[in-house]
Amino acid sequence: MLLRSLTAGKISGTGTVTVPSRLVGAILVSTDGTNAAAIVLRKENASGAIIFDLSSKTPGFFGPFPLESGNTSTLYHDISGTGASAQLYEYVP
């Protein structure tokens, strides 16, 4: 198993990422330690099925795990909260 970064550093807000293997391997969450970071990953777009949903005041590394995106390699991310950001990693078997 190999974890490969999907993002060039920390990201926040909304947008899409491409996951060639269709497997998310880990998520590194950053917070300001006071306010919660809310992180939601969905298949394809803002109305797609949720594959990951987390709210945490504590920064940390979540994984390793393979979260499958099914038949799409595009994931929509919504990362919100004061001081919240995340780095996404692909699971490469």
C-alpha positions, 0 to 999 in steps of 0.5 A, a space after each residue: 500500500 502506498 499513500 500519494 498526495 492528491 492535493 498540493 498542500 492543504 486545501 479548504 473551501 469547495 472544489 473537486 479532486 481527481 482520484 485515479 485509483 478511485 480510492 482515498 487513502 487518508 485525510 490529514 485534518 488541520 484545525 485551529 484547536 478551538 473551532 471544528 473543521 467540517 470535512 465532507 467528500 462526495 462522489 462527483 459533485 455537490 449533490 453526490 453520495 457522501 463517502 466521508 463526513 467528519 467534524 472535529 476540533 482536534 487536528 489529526 490523521 485519519 486513515 489509512 483506509 481505502 474509501 471507494 469512490 465507486 465508478 467515478 474518479 472525481 470527488 467533490 470536497 467541502 472543507 469548512 470551519 475557522 482555521 480548517 483545512 485538509 490534505 487528501 491522499 490517494 490509496 495506491 494498492 
